[in-house]
Amino acid sequence: MHWNEIVTTVLLALGCVVSLTGSLGLLRMPDFYTRLHTSGKTDSLGQFLILIGLAFVTPDVLTCIKVVSVGMILMIAAPTATHAITKAAHLHDLRPWTRSDPGGEP
Amino acid sequence: MQWVYLFTAVALLIGLLIILIRAVVGPTVYDVILATNAIGTKTIVFVTLLGYISGRPEFIDMAIIYALITFITTVAILKFAEKGRLD
């Protein structure tokens, strides 16, 4: 294997692990804010790792620029969307689940 | 290199199925919006990977458009859920 294929394989494996962890956290966490915490971070990082890994094996320069630009768009758009979701939920008085106040969401 | 792309695509699909369970079950409407946003983000990467699997990386144009559409959709739905209107 050439060196860039090795780098791509490592980055894709890391992206898979991070992405699957985020998905499992989105399913398993107890309330909305913790689910947002897992999903918001791993969605940015995991997809960015996979896209940057793919950029190493692109044959031509233009496609490489496009792949990196998709990664940049994701890095800007995903945290913004997460922030907007959090703000909307907070304005709607969605209470976080705590041990002393279990009356929030189970 | 094809099996690396295939493995990544299968892992993304498993993640998509897990998130889909949350989108169906989700107790509040914000869970559904969050799951929809996550599904959209994963779909962008999946479309890019499909281009690499089939040997035509030009699929990336669709991924760019899908990224912008997903972001605008999420912000629009949240604005509607927040204020009750879109203007």
N, CA and C atoms of all chains as a GROMACS GRO file, in nm:
protein
  579
    1MET      N    1   0.084  -0.121   0.000
    1MET     CA    2   0.000   0.000   0.000
    1MET      C    3   0.086   0.124   0.000
    2HIS      N    4   0.042   0.222  -0.072
    2HIS     CA    5   0.111   0.351  -0.072
    2HIS      C    6   0.086   0.422   0.061
    3TRP      N    7   0.166   0.527   0.089
    3TRP     CA    8   0.155   0.588   0.223
    3TRP      C    9   0.022   0.661   0.240
    4ASN      N   10  -0.031   0.722   0.133
    4ASN     CA   11  -0.157   0.797   0.151
    4ASN      C   12  -0.275   0.703   0.175
    5GLU      N   13  -0.266   0.578   0.121
    5GLU     CA   14  -0.374   0.483   0.149
    5GLU      C   15  -0.372   0.439   0.294
    6ILE      N   16  -0.251   0.429   0.351
    6ILE     CA   17  -0.242   0.393   0.494
    6ILE      C   18  -0.302   0.504   0.580
    7VAL      N   19  -0.268   0.631   0.546
    7VAL     CA   20  -0.325   0.744   0.621
    7VAL      C   21  -0.477   0.745   0.609
    8THR      N   22  -0.527   0.719   0.488
    8THR     CA   23  -0.672   0.716   0.467
    8THR      C   24  -0.738   0.606   0.549
    9THR      N   25  -0.676   0.488   0.552
    9THR     CA   26  -0.734   0.378   0.628
    9THR      C   27  -0.743   0.410   0.777
   10VAL      N   28  -0.634   0.470   0.830
   10VAL     CA   29  -0.634   0.504   0.973
   10VAL      C   30  -0.740   0.609   1.003
   11LEU      N   31  -0.749   0.713   0.917
   11LEU     CA   32  -0.847   0.819   0.943
   11LEU      C   33  -0.990   0.768   0.930
   12LEU      N   34  -1.014   0.680   0.830
   12LEU     CA   35  -1.149   0.626   0.814
   12LEU      C   36  -1.187   0.538   0.933
   13ALA      N   37  -1.091   0.460   0.985
   13ALA     CA   38  -1.121   0.376   1.101
   13ALA      C   39  -1.153   0.462   1.223
   14LEU      N   40  -1.074   0.568   1.243
   14LEU     CA   41  -1.102   0.660   1.355
   14LEU      C   42  -1.240   0.723   1.340
   15GLY      N   43  -1.271   0.766   1.217
   15GLY     CA   44  -1.401   0.827   1.193
   15GLY      C   45  -1.515   0.731   1.218
   16CYS      N   46  -1.497   0.603   1.180
   16CYS     CA   47  -1.601   0.502   1.206
   16CYS      C   48  -1.624   0.486   1.355
   17VAL      N   49  -1.514   0.475   1.432
   17VAL     CA   50  -1.528   0.454   1.577
   17VAL      C   51  -1.600   0.573   1.641
   18VAL      N   52  -1.556   0.695   1.606
   18VAL     CA   53  -1.616   0.814   1.666
   18VAL      C   54  -1.763   0.826   1.627
   19SER      N   55  -1.792   0.797   1.500
   19SER     CA   56  -1.929   0.811   1.451
   19SER      C   57  -2.023   0.710   1.517
   20LEU      N   58  -1.975   0.584   1.528
   20LEU     CA   59  -2.059   0.483   1.592
   20LEU      C   60  -2.080   0.512   1.740
   21THR      N   61  -1.975   0.566   1.806
   21THR     CA   62  -1.990   0.603   1.946
   21THR      C   63  -2.097   0.710   1.964
   22GLY      N   64  -2.096   0.809   1.874
   22GLY     CA   65  -2.197   0.914   1.882
   22GLY      C   66  -2.337   0.861   1.860
   23SER      N   67  -2.351   0.768   1.767
   23SER     CA   68  -2.483   0.711   1.741
   23SER      C   69  -2.533   0.633   1.862
   24LEU      N   70  -2.443   0.553   1.922
   24LEU     CA   71  -2.484   0.476   2.040
   24LEU      C   72  -2.521   0.569   2.155
   25GLY      N   73  -2.444   0.680   2.171
   25GLY     CA   74  -2.477   0.775   2.276
   25GLY      C   75  -2.612   0.840   2.253
   26LEU      N   76  -2.641   0.868   2.126
   26LEU     CA   77  -2.772   0.927   2.094
   26LEU      C   78  -2.885   0.833   2.130
   27LEU      N   79  -2.859   0.701   2.124
   27LEU     CA   80  -2.965   0.607   2.158
   27LEU      C   81  -2.974   0.583   2.308
   28ARG      N   82  -2.859   0.584   2.379
   28ARG     CA   83  -2.857   0.531   2.515
   28ARG      C   84  -2.869   0.636   2.625
   29MET      N   85  -2.837   0.765   2.594
   29MET     CA   86  -2.829   0.864   2.702
   29MET      C   87  -2.966   0.896   2.760
   30PRO      N   88  -2.970   0.938   2.887
   30PRO     CA   89  -3.100   0.945   2.956
   30PRO      C   90  -3.189   1.062   2.916
   31ASP      N   91  -3.134   1.182   2.894
   31ASP     CA   92  -3.225   1.291   2.861
   31ASP      C   93  -3.173   1.370   2.741
   32PHE      N   94  -3.248   1.473   2.705
   32PHE     CA   95  -3.223   1.540   2.577
   32PHE      C   96  -3.087   1.608   2.573
   33TYR      N   97  -3.047   1.674   2.681
   33TYR     CA   98  -2.924   1.752   2.676
   33TYR      C   99  -2.800   1.662   2.668
   34THR      N  100  -2.805   1.547   2.734
   34THR     CA  101  -2.690   1.455   2.723
   34THR      C  102  -2.683   1.394   2.584
   35ARG      N  103  -2.801   1.365   2.527
   35ARG     CA  104  -2.801   1.315   2.389
   35ARG      C  105  -2.742   1.418   2.293
   36LEU      N  106  -2.777   1.546   2.319
   36LEU     CA  107  -2.723   1.653   2.235
   36LEU      C  108  -2.572   1.663   2.252
   37HIS      N  109  -2.526   1.641   2.374
   37HIS     CA  110  -2.383   1.648   2.403
   37HIS      C  111  -2.306   1.543   2.324
   38THR      N  112  -2.356   1.419   2.323
   38THR     CA  113  -2.282   1.316   2.248
   38THR      C  114  -2.293   1.338   2.098
   39SER      N  115  -2.416   1.366   2.052
   39SER     CA  116  -2.436   1.371   1.908
   39SER      C  117  -2.370   1.494   1.846
   40GLY      N  118  -2.376   1.608   1.916
   40GLY     CA  119  -2.324   1.731   1.856
   40GLY      C  120  -2.175   1.728   1.833
   41LYS      N  121  -2.101   1.667   1.926
   41LYS     CA  122  -1.955   1.666   1.909
   41LYS      C  123  -1.911   1.563   1.808
   42THR      N  124  -1.965   1.439   1.824
   42THR     CA  125  -1.914   1.334   1.737
   42THR      C  126  -1.959   1.353   1.593
   43ASP      N  127  -2.074   1.420   1.573
   43ASP     CA  128  -2.116   1.442   1.435
   43ASP      C  129  -2.017   1.530   1.362
   44SER      N  130  -1.968   1.633   1.431
   44SER     CA  131  -1.869   1.719   1.365
   44SER      C  132  -1.739   1.642   1.342
   45LEU      N  133  -1.686   1.583   1.449
   45LEU     CA  134  -1.551   1.525   1.441
   45LEU      C  135  -1.546   1.401   1.352
   46GLY      N  136  -1.644   1.310   1.370
   46GLY     CA  137  -1.639   1.186   1.294
   46GLY      C  138  -1.649   1.207   1.144
   47GLN      N  139  -1.746   1.290   1.104
   47GLN     CA  140  -1.761   1.312   0.959
   47GLN      C  141  -1.642   1.390   0.904
   48PHE      N  142  -1.587   1.482   0.984
   48PHE     CA  143  -1.470   1.558   0.938
   48PHE      C  144  -1.350   1.465   0.918
   49LEU      N  145  -1.333   1.368   1.012
   49LEU     CA  146  -1.222   1.274   0.997
   49LEU      C  147  -1.237   1.190   0.871
   50ILE      N  148  -1.360   1.142   0.845
   50ILE     CA  149  -1.381   1.059   0.726
   50ILE      C  150  -1.355   1.140   0.599
   51LEU      N  151  -1.404   1.265   0.596
   51LEU     CA  152  -1.386   1.345   0.474
   51LEU      C  153  -1.240   1.380   0.452
   52ILE      N  154  -1.168   1.415   0.558
   52ILE     CA  155  -1.025   1.446   0.541
   52ILE      C  156  -0.948   1.322   0.499
   53GLY      N  157  -0.990   1.205   0.553
   53GLY     CA  158  -0.927   1.082   0.509
   53GLY      C  159  -0.949   1.055   0.362
   54LEU      N  160  -1.071   1.085   0.314
   54LEU     CA  161  -1.099   1.064   0.172
   54LEU      C  162  -1.020   1.162   0.085
   55ALA      N  163  -0.990   1.280   0.140
   55ALA     CA  164  -0.920   1.381   0.059
   55ALA      C  165  -0.778   1.336   0.025
   56PHE      N  166  -0.723   1.239   0.102
   56PHE     CA  167  -0.586   1.195   0.074
   56PHE      C  168  -0.576   1.107  -0.049
   57VAL      N  169  -0.687   1.043  -0.090
   57VAL     CA  170  -0.679   0.950  -0.203
   57VAL      C  171  -0.748   1.002  -0.328
   58THR      N  172  -0.786   1.131  -0.328
   58THR     CA  173  -0.852   1.182  -0.448
   58THR      C  174  -0.750   1.195  -0.562
   59PRO      N  175  -0.790   1.157  -0.683
   59PRO     CA  176  -0.695   1.160  -0.793
   59PRO      C  177  -0.658   1.300  -0.841
   60ASP      N  178  -0.754   1.392  -0.843
   60ASP     CA  179  -0.723   1.525  -0.898
   60ASP      C  180  -0.743   1.633  -0.792
   61VAL      N  181  -0.693   1.753  -0.823
   61VAL     CA  182  -0.687   1.860  -0.724
   61VAL      C  183  -0.825   1.919  -0.697
   62LEU      N  184  -0.906   1.933  -0.804
   62LEU     CA  185  -1.036   1.999  -0.788
   62LEU      C  186  -1.128   1.921  -0.694
   63THR      N  187  -1.131   1.788  -0.711
   63THR     CA  188  -1.213   1.705  -0.622
   63THR      C  189  -1.163   1.711  -0.479
   64CYS      N  190  -1.030   1.719  -0.464
   64CYS     CA  191  -0.972   1.729  -0.330
   64CYS      C  192  -1.019   1.858  -0.262
   65ILE      N  193  -1.017   1.968  -0.339
   65ILE     CA  194  -1.064   2.096  -0.284
   65ILE      C  195  -1.211   2.087  -0.245
   66LYS      N  196  -1.290   2.018  -0.327
   66LYS     CA  197  -1.432   2.005  -0.298
   66LYS      C  198  -1.455   1.924  -0.170
   67VAL      N  199  -1.379   1.815  -0.155
   67VAL     CA  200  -1.396   1.732  -0.034
   67VAL      C  201  -1.360   1.812   0.091
   68VAL      N  202  -1.249   1.887   0.084
   68VAL     CA  203  -1.209   1.966   0.201
   68VAL      C  204  -1.312   2.076   0.228
   69SER      N  205  -1.372   2.132   0.122
   69SER     CA  206  -1.471   2.238   0.143
   69SER      C  207  -1.598   2.181   0.205
   70VAL      N  208  -1.635   2.057   0.169
   70VAL     CA  209  -1.750   1.994   0.236
   70VAL      C  210  -1.720   1.976   0.384
   71GLY      N  211  -1.595   1.935   0.415
   71GLY     CA  212  -1.557   1.922   0.555
   71GLY      C  213  -1.565   2.054   0.629
   72MET      N  214  -1.521   2.162   0.565
   72MET     CA  215  -1.527   2.293   0.629
   72MET      C  216  -1.672   2.337   0.651
   73ILE      N  217  -1.758   2.313   0.549
   73ILE     CA  218  -1.900   2.348   0.564
   73ILE      C  219  -1.960   2.273   0.683
   74LEU      N  220  -1.924   2.142   0.694
   74LEU     CA  221  -1.976   2.063   0.806
   74LEU      C  222  -1.925   2.115   0.939
   75MET      N  223  -1.796   2.153   0.943
   75MET     CA  224  -1.739   2.201   1.069
   75MET      C  225  -1.804   2.331   1.112
   76ILE      N  226  -1.854   2.411   1.016
   76ILE     CA  227  -1.922   2.535   1.055
   76ILE      C  228  -2.070   2.509   1.082
   77ALA      N  229  -2.135   2.427   0.998
   77ALA     CA  230  -2.280   2.415   1.004
   77ALA      C  231  -2.327   2.326   1.119
   78ALA      N  232  -2.254   2.217   1.148
   78ALA     CA  233  -2.302   2.123   1.249
   78ALA      C  234  -2.303   2.184   1.390
   79PRO      N  235  -2.198   2.254   1.436
   79PRO     CA  236  -2.209   2.318   1.568
   79PRO      C  237  -2.312   2.429   1.572
   80THR      N  238  -2.332   2.498   1.460
   80THR     CA  239  -2.436   2.601   1.458
   80THR      C  240  -2.574   2.540   1.475
   81ALA      N  241  -2.599   2.430   1.406
   81ALA     CA  242  -2.728   2.363   1.420
   81ALA      C  243  -2.747   2.310   1.561
   82THR      N  244  -2.639   2.255   1.620
   82THR     CA  245  -2.649   2.205   1.757
   82THR      C  246  -2.682   2.318   1.854
   83HIS      N  247  -2.616   2.432   1.835
   83HIS     CA  248  -2.644   2.548   1.920
   83HIS      C  249  -2.788   2.594   1.905
   84ALA      N  250  -2.839   2.594   1.782
   84ALA     CA  251  -2.976   2.639   1.759
   84ALA      C  252  -3.075   2.545   1.825
   85ILE      N  253  -3.047   2.412   1.815
   85ILE     CA  254  -3.138   2.315   1.879
   85ILE      C  255  -3.138   2.336   2.030
   86THR      N  256  -3.018   2.355   2.088
   86THR     CA  257  -3.011   2.375   2.233
   86THR      C  258  -3.086   2.499   2.275
   87LYS      N  259  -3.070   2.606   2.199
   87LYS     CA  260  -3.136   2.733   2.236
   87LYS      C  261  -3.288   2.719   2.228
   88ALA      N  262  -3.336   2.652   2.122
   88ALA     CA  263  -3.480   2.635   2.109
   88ALA      C  264  -3.535   2.550   2.222
   89ALA      N  265  -3.465   2.442   2.259
   89ALA     CA  266  -3.513   2.356   2.368
   89ALA      C  267  -3.510   2.430   2.501
   90HIS      N  268  -3.406   2.513   2.520
   90HIS     CA  269  -3.396   2.587   2.646
   90HIS      C  270  -3.505   2.692   2.656
   91LEU      N  271  -3.537   2.757   2.543
   91LEU     CA  272  -3.644   2.857   2.546
   91LEU      C  273  -3.780   2.793   2.568
   92HIS      N  274  -3.794   2.665   2.535
   92HIS     CA  275  -3.920   2.597   2.557
   92HIS      C  276  -3.928   2.532   2.694
   93ASP      N  277  -3.835   2.568   2.785
   93ASP     CA  278  -3.836   2.520   2.923
   93ASP      C  279  -3.827   2.368   2.933
   94LEU      N  280  -3.741   2.309   2.851
   94LEU     CA  281  -3.716   2.167   2.864
   94LEU      C  282  -3.614   2.149   2.975
   95ARG      N  283  -3.658   2.083   3.086
   95ARG     CA  284  -3.571   2.073   3.203
   95ARG      C  285  -3.468   1.962   3.187
   96PRO      N  286  -3.345   1.984   3.227
   96PRO     CA  287  -3.247   1.875   3.223
   96PRO      C  288  -3.272   1.776   3.336
   97TRP      N  289  -3.235   1.651   3.310
   97TRP     CA  290  -3.251   1.545   3.409
   97TRP      C  291  -3.133   1.547   3.504
   98THR      N  292  -3.159   1.559   3.634
   98THR     CA  293  -3.052   1.549   3.733
   98THR      C  294  -3.093   1.446   3.838
   99ARG      N  295  -2.997   1.410   3.924
   99ARG     CA  296  -3.026   1.308   4.023
   99ARG      C  297  -3.119   1.362   4.132
  100SER      N  298  -3.101   1.494   4.165
  100SER     CA  299  -3.184   1.550   4.270
  100SER      C  300  -3.320   1.595   4.217
  101ASP      N  301  -3.327   1.619   4.085
  101ASP     CA  302  -3.452   1.663   4.025
  101ASP      C  303  -3.490   1.567   3.913
  102PRO      N  304  -3.540   1.449   3.950
  102PRO     CA  305  -3.572   1.351   3.845
  102PRO      C  306  -3.702   1.383   3.773
  103GLY      N  307  -3.761   1.498   3.803
  103GLY     CA  308  -3.887   1.530   3.739
  103GLY      C  309  -3.872   1.580   3.598
  104GLY      N  310  -3.747   1.598   3.553
  104GLY     CA  311  -3.726   1.637   3.414
  104GLY      C  312  -3.771   1.524   3.324
  105GLU      N  313  -3.697   1.504   3.222
  105GLU     CA  314  -3.731   1.395   3.133
  105GLU      C  315  -3.664   1.269   3.184
  106PRO      N  316  -3.728   1.154   3.184
  106PRO     CA  317  -3.669   1.032   3.244
  106PRO      C  318  -3.536   0.994   3.180
  107MET      N  319  -0.828  -0.090  -0.193
  107MET     CA  320  -0.890   0.016  -0.113
  107MET      C  321  -1.042   0.004  -0.106
  108GLN      N  322  -1.102  -0.076  -0.196
  108GLN     CA  323  -1.249  -0.078  -0.202
  108GLN      C  324  -1.310  -0.129  -0.072
  109TRP      N  325  -1.246  -0.228  -0.009
  109TRP     CA  326  -1.306  -0.286   0.111
  109TRP      C  327  -1.303  -0.187   0.227
  110VAL      N  328  -1.205  -0.094   0.227
  110VAL     CA  329  -1.204   0.008   0.333
  110VAL      C  330  -1.326   0.098   0.319
  111TYR      N  331  -1.351   0.142   0.195
  111TYR     CA  332  -1.470   0.226   0.172
  111TYR      C  333  -1.597   0.152   0.208
  112LEU      N  334  -1.603   0.021   0.168
  112LEU     CA  335  -1.725  -0.055   0.198
  112LEU      C  336  -1.746  -0.070   0.347
  113PHE      N  337  -1.636  -0.096   0.421
  113PHE     CA  338  -1.648  -0.111   0.566
  113PHE      C  339  -1.698   0.018   0.629
  114THR      N  340  -1.642   0.131   0.585
  114THR     CA  341  -1.686   0.260   0.640
  114THR      C  342  -1.833   0.286   0.608
  115ALA      N  343  -1.874   0.251   0.485
  115ALA     CA  344  -2.014   0.273   0.448
  115ALA      C  345  -2.108   0.188   0.533
  116VAL      N  346  -2.067   0.064   0.560
  116VAL     CA  347  -2.151  -0.023   0.643
  116VAL      C  348  -2.160   0.031   0.785
  117ALA      N  349  -2.045   0.081   0.838
  117ALA     CA  350  -2.048   0.140   0.973
  117ALA      C  351  -2.139   0.261   0.978
  118LEU      N  352  -2.134   0.344   0.873
  118LEU     CA  353  -2.223   0.461   0.869
  118LEU      C  354  -2.369   0.418   0.863
  119LEU      N  355  -2.398   0.309   0.788
  119LEU     CA  356  -2.536   0.263   0.779
  119LEU      C  357  -2.586   0.211   0.912
  120ILE      N  358  -2.498   0.140   0.986
  120ILE     CA  359  -2.539   0.092   1.120
  120ILE      C  360  -2.570   0.211   1.210
  121GLY      N  361  -2.484   0.314   1.204
  121GLY     CA  362  -2.511   0.436   1.281
  121GLY      C  363  -2.641   0.501   1.242
  122LEU      N  364  -2.670   0.502   1.110
  122LEU     CA  365  -2.796   0.560   1.063
  122LEU      C  366  -2.916   0.485   1.120
  123LEU      N  367  -2.907   0.350   1.123
  123LEU     CA  368  -3.020   0.272   1.177
  123LEU      C  369  -3.040   0.302   1.324
  124ILE      N  370  -2.927   0.314   1.400
  124ILE     CA  371  -2.938   0.342   1.544
  124ILE      C  372  -3.005   0.479   1.565
  125ILE      N  373  -2.963   0.578   1.484
  125ILE     CA  374  -3.021   0.711   1.500
  125ILE      C  375  -3.169   0.710   1.460
  126LEU      N  376  -3.202   0.626   1.360
  126LEU     CA  377  -3.341   0.619   1.316
  126LEU      C  378  -3.433   0.569   1.428
  127ILE      N  379  -3.381   0.476   1.510
  127ILE     CA  380  -3.460   0.430   1.626
  127ILE      C  381  -3.492   0.548   1.717
  128ARG      N  382  -3.390   0.634   1.743
  128ARG     CA  383  -3.412   0.751   1.828
  128ARG      C  384  -3.511   0.847   1.764
  129ALA      N  385  -3.504   0.862   1.631
  129ALA     CA  386  -3.597   0.954   1.564
  129ALA      C  387  -3.740   0.903   1.573
  130VAL      N  388  -3.760   0.772   1.576
  130VAL     CA  389  -3.896   0.719   1.587
  130VAL      C  390  -3.942   0.724   1.732
  131VAL      N  391  -3.853   0.685   1.827
  131VAL     CA  392  -3.892   0.674   1.967
  131VAL      C  393  -3.907   0.810   2.032
  132GLY      N  394  -3.809   0.901   2.001
  132GLY     CA  395  -3.784   1.027   2.067
  132GLY      C  396  -3.898   1.092   2.142
  133PRO      N  397  -3.887   1.115   2.272
  133PRO     CA  398  -4.001   1.166   2.348
  133PRO      C  399  -4.041   1.309   2.311
  134THR      N  400  -3.946   1.396   2.287
  134THR     CA  401  -3.981   1.535   2.254
  134THR      C  402  -3.955   1.561   2.107
  135VAL      N  403  -4.005   1.675   2.061
  135VAL     CA  404  -3.987   1.709   1.920
  135VAL      C  405  -3.840   1.746   1.892
  136TYR      N  406  -3.770   1.791   1.995
  136TYR     CA  407  -3.630   1.830   1.973
  136TYR      C  408  -3.541   1.708   1.951
  137ASP      N  409  -3.578   1.595   2.011
  137ASP     CA  410  -3.505   1.472   1.983
  137ASP      C  411  -3.518   1.434   1.836
  138VAL      N  412  -3.639   1.452   1.783
  138VAL     CA  413  -3.661   1.418   1.642
  138VAL      C  414  -3.579   1.511   1.552
  139ILE      N  415  -3.575   1.641   1.588
  139ILE     CA  416  -3.498   1.736   1.507
  139ILE      C  417  -3.350   1.703   1.514
  140LEU      N  418  -3.303   1.669   1.635
  140LEU     CA  419  -3.161   1.634   1.651
  140LEU      C  420  -3.125   1.509   1.572
  141ALA      N  421  -3.214   1.409   1.576
  141ALA     CA  422  -3.187   1.286   1.501
  141ALA      C  423  -3.189   1.312   1.350
  142THR      N  424  -3.282   1.399   1.307
  142THR     CA  425  -3.287   1.432   1.164
  142THR      C  426  -3.160   1.502   1.118
  143ASN      N  427  -3.110   1.592   1.203
  143ASN     CA  428  -2.986   1.662   1.171
  143ASN      C  429  -2.869   1.564   1.162
  144ALA      N  430  -2.865   1.469   1.256
  144ALA     CA  431  -2.755   1.371   1.255
  144ALA      C  432  -2.764   1.281   1.132
  145ILE      N  433  -2.887   1.243   1.095
  145ILE     CA  434  -2.904   1.159   0.977
  145ILE      C  435  -2.858   1.234   0.852
  146GLY      N  436  -2.892   1.364   0.845
  146GLY     CA  437  -2.848   1.443   0.730
  146GLY      C  438  -2.697   1.453   0.721
  147THR      N  439  -2.631   1.474   0.836
  147THR     CA  440  -2.485   1.484   0.836
  147THR      C  441  -2.420   1.354   0.792
  148LYS      N  442  -2.478   1.240   0.840
  148LYS     CA  443  -2.421   1.112   0.799
  148LYS      C  444  -2.446   1.084   0.651
  149THR      N  445  -2.560   1.132   0.601
  149THR     CA  446  -2.591   1.106   0.460
  149THR      C  447  -2.493   1.178   0.367
  150ILE      N  448  -2.448   1.298   0.408
  150ILE     CA  449  -2.350   1.371   0.328
  150ILE      C  450  -2.225   1.285   0.307
  151VAL      N  451  -2.172   1.231   0.418
  151VAL     CA  452  -2.051   1.149   0.409
  151VAL      C  453  -2.079   1.021   0.331
  152PHE      N  454  -2.202   0.967   0.346
  152PHE     CA  455  -2.235   0.844   0.277
  152PHE      C  456  -2.239   0.864   0.125
  153VAL      N  457  -2.294   0.978   0.081
  153VAL     CA  458  -2.296   1.007  -0.062
  153VAL      C  459  -2.155   1.021  -0.117
  154THR      N  460  -2.068   1.088  -0.040
  154THR     CA  461  -1.928   1.100  -0.082
  154THR      C  462  -1.861   0.964  -0.094
  155LEU      N  463  -1.888   0.877   0.005
  155LEU     CA  464  -1.829   0.742   0.002
  155LEU      C  465  -1.881   0.661  -0.115
  156LEU      N  466  -2.010   0.678  -0.150
  156LEU     CA  467  -2.065   0.607  -0.264
  156LEU      C  468  -1.992   0.646  -0.391
  157GLY      N  469  -1.957   0.774  -0.403
  157GLY     CA  470  -1.880   0.818  -0.518
  157GLY      C  471  -1.745   0.750  -0.526
  158TYR      N  472  -1.680   0.732  -0.410
  158TYR     CA  473  -1.549   0.668  -0.410
  158TYR      C  474  -1.561   0.518  -0.436
  159ILE      N  475  -1.670   0.456  -0.387
  159ILE     CA  476  -1.687   0.312  -0.408
  159ILE      C  477  -1.708   0.284  -0.556
  160SER      N  478  -1.790   0.367  -0.622
  160SER     CA  479  -1.818   0.343  -0.763
  160SER      C  480  -1.710   0.402  -0.853
  161GLY      N  481  -1.604   0.459  -0.794
  161GLY     CA  482  -1.494   0.509  -0.875
  161GLY      C  483  -1.521   0.640  -0.945
  162ARG      N  484  -1.625   0.712  -0.904
  162ARG     CA  485  -1.655   0.842  -0.964
  162ARG      C  486  -1.666   0.946  -0.854
  163PRO      N  487  -1.555   1.010  -0.813
  163PRO     CA  488  -1.560   1.105  -0.701
  163PRO      C  489  -1.635   1.234  -0.733
  164GLU      N  490  -1.692   1.244  -0.854
  164GLU     CA  491  -1.767   1.366  -0.886
  164GLU      C  492  -1.898   1.375  -0.809
  165PHE      N  493  -1.935   1.266  -0.738
  165PHE     CA  494  -2.057   1.268  -0.657
  165PHE      C  495  -2.050   1.374  -0.548
  166ILE      N  496  -1.931   1.430  -0.525
  166ILE     CA  497  -1.911   1.524  -0.417
  166ILE      C  498  -1.996   1.650  -0.435
  167ASP      N  499  -2.033   1.682  -0.560
  167ASP     CA  500  -2.119   1.799  -0.583
  167ASP      C  501  -2.254   1.783  -0.513
  168MET      N  502  -2.308   1.660  -0.523
  168MET     CA  503  -2.435   1.633  -0.453
  168MET      C  504  -2.418   1.648  -0.302
  169ALA      N  505  -2.301   1.607  -0.252
  169ALA     CA  506  -2.278   1.616  -0.107
  169ALA      C  507  -2.275   1.761  -0.062
  170ILE      N  508  -2.215   1.850  -0.144
  170ILE     CA  509  -2.212   1.992  -0.108
  170ILE      C  510  -2.354   2.047  -0.098
  171ILE      N  511  -2.436   2.016  -0.201
  171ILE     CA  512  -2.573   2.068  -0.202
  171ILE      C  513  -2.651   2.012  -0.083
  172TYR      N  514  -2.629   1.881  -0.053
  172TYR     CA  515  -2.702   1.820   0.057
  172TYR      C  516  -2.662   1.881   0.191
  173ALA      N  517  -2.535   1.918   0.205
  173ALA     CA  518  -2.490   1.982   0.330
  173ALA      C  519  -2.563   2.113   0.351
  174LEU      N  520  -2.570   2.196   0.245
  174LEU     CA  521  -2.638   2.325   0.260
  174LEU      C  522  -2.787   2.307   0.288
  175ILE      N  523  -2.851   2.210   0.216
  175ILE     CA  524  -2.995   2.188   0.236
  175ILE      C  525  -3.024   2.142   0.379
  176THR      N  526  -2.939   2.051   0.430
  176THR     CA  527  -2.962   2.000   0.567
  176THR      C  528  -2.953   2.111   0.669
  177PHE      N  529  -2.852   2.196   0.655
  177PHE     CA  530  -2.835   2.305   0.751
  177PHE      C  531  -2.953   2.401   0.747
  178ILE      N  532  -2.994   2.439   0.625
  178ILE     CA  533  -3.105   2.534   0.614
  178ILE      C  534  -3.234   2.474   0.666
  179THR      N  535  -3.255   2.342   0.639
  179THR     CA  536  -3.376   2.275   0.688
  179THR      C  537  -3.382   2.275   0.840
  180THR      N  538  -3.268   2.243   0.904
  180THR     CA  539  -3.267   2.239   1.050
  180THR      C  540  -3.297   2.375   1.109
  181VAL      N  541  -3.232   2.478   1.055
  181VAL     CA  542  -3.253   2.612   1.110
  181VAL      C  543  -3.397   2.658   1.087
  182ALA      N  544  -3.455   2.624   0.970
  182ALA     CA  545  -3.592   2.666   0.942
  182ALA      C  546  -3.691   2.597   1.034
  183ILE      N  547  -3.672   2.464   1.055
  183ILE     CA  548  -3.763   2.391   1.144
  183ILE      C  549  -3.754   2.446   1.286
  184LEU      N  550  -3.629   2.479   1.330
  184LEU     CA  551  -3.613   2.531   1.466
  184LEU      C  552  -3.676   2.668   1.479
  185LYS      N  553  -3.664   2.750   1.376
  185LYS     CA  554  -3.728   2.882   1.382
  185LYS      C  555  -3.879   2.868   1.390
  186PHE      N  556  -3.932   2.770   1.316
  186PHE     CA  557  -4.076   2.748   1.321
  186PHE      C  558  -4.118   2.695   1.458
  187ALA      N  559  -4.037   2.604   1.515
  187ALA     CA  560  -4.072   2.551   1.647
  187ALA      C  561  -4.058   2.657   1.756
  188GLU      N  562  -3.971   2.756   1.732
  188GLU     CA  563  -3.945   2.856   1.834
  188GLU      C  564  -4.051   2.965   1.834
  189LYS      N  565  -4.085   3.015   1.714
  189LYS     CA  566  -4.174   3.130   1.705
  189LYS      C  567  -4.313   3.097   1.654
  190GLY      N  568  -4.330   2.980   1.594
  190GLY     CA  569  -4.461   2.946   1.543
  190GLY      C  570  -4.489   3.000   1.405
  191ARG      N  571  -4.397   3.075   1.349
  191ARG     CA  572  -4.413   3.125   1.212
  191ARG      C  573  -4.275   3.139   1.150
  192LEU      N  574  -4.271   3.161   1.020
  192LEU     CA  575  -4.144   3.159   0.950
  192LEU      C  576  -4.098   3.296   0.902
  193ASP      N  577  -4.180   3.400   0.918
  193ASP     CA  578  -4.137   3.531   0.865
  193ASP      C  579  -4.056   3.608   0.969
   0.00000   0.00000   0.00000
